[in-house]
Amino acid sequence: MRILKKLFLFLIIILGIIMISAAFMKKDFAVEKEIVINQPKDSVFKFVKFLKNQDQFSVWAKMDPKMKNQFKGNDGEIGAINSWESDNENVGIGEQEIKNIKEGERIDFELRFKEPMEATNFAYMTTEALSPIQTKVTWGFTGNSPYPFNFMLAFMNMDEMVGKDFQQGLDNLKVLLEKK
């Protein structure tokens, strides 16, 4: 009985340390990757603003060719939504909505993940002309981990977790657009 009391006290102390630590830890995270594509900015932007085109370069779309997609609204316009459903836990179930477009420069998305875990995060893509035939594309992802779950951010490197997938997606986009 005494050992159980000590074990219980130890667990309470550890939980207290975690809860107190989490109160002082960051809650936000951000990942950003970029690539230079040898195509004019206008043609690159016209391609990336359409949700349906993401299936051609996104790593997550390639993870599950049987993934079910549903599109609502006018693709390439504010309010367009792409919903997906996959049995692959790395893809899961969710949707993304175009929330803002600065024509030729930036698209903002809201990502609503439902499975394997619920979360709402944000992504964006920007295009910047480096020359008449070169465009820098930046793909970013931001989010917030609420207290006390933000404690996990101390042990997770979001850049390692999703950054490589964003970079691979940009690499795929470069190959795809430079073939045209």
N, C-alpha and C positions, 0 to 999 in steps of 0.2 A: 504494500500500500504506500509505503514511504517513497519507493522508487517512482511510482506513478505520479505522486504529488510533485516530486522534483522534475520529472519529465514534463508534466503539465506546466509548471512554473517556467521551465526553460523555454517551452514553446511560446508561452505568453510573452516572455521577454524578447524573443526573436521576432515575433509578430509586431510587438511594440516598436522595436528598432526599425523594422521595415516601414511601418506606417509613419513614423516620425521622419525617417529619411525621405520617403516619397513626397512628403509635404514640401521639401526644399529642393526637389529634383525638377529638371526640365520636363515639360509635358509635350512640347512640340518637336516635330522632326521634319526634315526636308532632305530630298535627294534630287540631284540635278545632273543630267548628262547632256553632252552636245556632240555634234558631228558636222563636218563640212561636206555638202553635197554639190557636185559639179552640175548644177542646173540653175536656171534663173529663179529668183525668189518667188515670183508670181506663180510659176508652175508648181513649185514645191508647196506653197501655201494652199493652192487650189486642191492639191491632193490630200494633204494632211487634215484639212478641215472636215472631211467627210468621215463619219464614224464607220461606215461600211468598208472604207479603205484600210482601216486598222487591221482587219483580218489578214491582209497581205504582208504585214511586217511585224505585228505584235507577237512576242514570244508566247504569251498566254493563249492566243488563238491557235497557235501551232501545237501547243501541248495536248490539245484535245480536238482532233478534226471532227468528232461527233458532237461537239458543243452546239447547243441550240441557241440561236440568236433571234431576237425579235427587235424590230425597229419601229419607233413611233415618231410622228412628226416629220418635218422636212429636214432630211439629212443635210448637214452643213450649215444649219441655221440654229439660232438660240432656241432652246426648248426641245431639240431633237434628243431622243433617248435610245440607247442600245442596251437591251437587257440580255443577259446570258445565263445559261444554266449548264453545268458540267458535273459529271460524276467524279472528275479528277479534283482532288482536294486542293491542288495548287491553283486551280482555276475557280472552282466553287460556283456560287450563285450571286448575282448582283446586277447592277446597272450603272451606266454613266450617262450624264446629261450635259449637253453643251449649255453652259451658263452665260458665257460672254464671248463675243468675237470682236476683235479690233482688226478689221479686214486687212489682209496682207501681212499682219504682224503677230497676232496672238489669239489663241483659243484657250478658254478656261473650261474645265470639266469638273463636275461634282461626281465622285465615285461613291456609290452606295453599295457596300458589301453586305450580303445577307448570310452566306455560309462560305467557309467553315466558321467564320465569326462575324458578328455585326460591327460595322464601322462606317463612318462617313469621312472620306478624305477628298483631297482636291488635287487635280493635275492640270498641267498647262503645256502647250507647245508654242514656241516662238520661232519666227523666221527672221533672219537678218541678212541683208545682201552684203557680201564681202566684195563682190565685183559683179558685173553684169551676168556672169555665168557661174557664180559660186554663192551658195547660201549656207549660213550657219543655222542649224536647227537645234534648239534646246528643248529637252523634254524634262519636266520637273514634276515632283510629287511631294505634297505636304500633308501633314495630319497632326492630330492631337491624341495623346493617350491620357485618358482621364485618371485622376487620383483614385485609388492607390496603384492602379495598373501601370502608371508611369514609372514605377520602380523597375519594371522589366526593361525599360529603355537603357538602363545602366549596363545591361548585359547583352543587348541586341544592337547590332550595327546595321541600321536600315540601308545604308549605302551598300553593304555586302549582301543583304537579304534581297533587295529589289533593284539596286543600282546596276548589277550585271545584266538583269533582264531588260532594263531600259536601254542600256548600251547595246545589247544584242539587237533589240528592236530598231534602234537607230542605224546600226550596221546593216540590218535587213532592208531598211528604208533606202539607204544610200545605194545598195546594189540594185534594188528595184527601180529607183528613179533614174539612175545613171544608164540603165539599159534602154530607156525610152529615147 
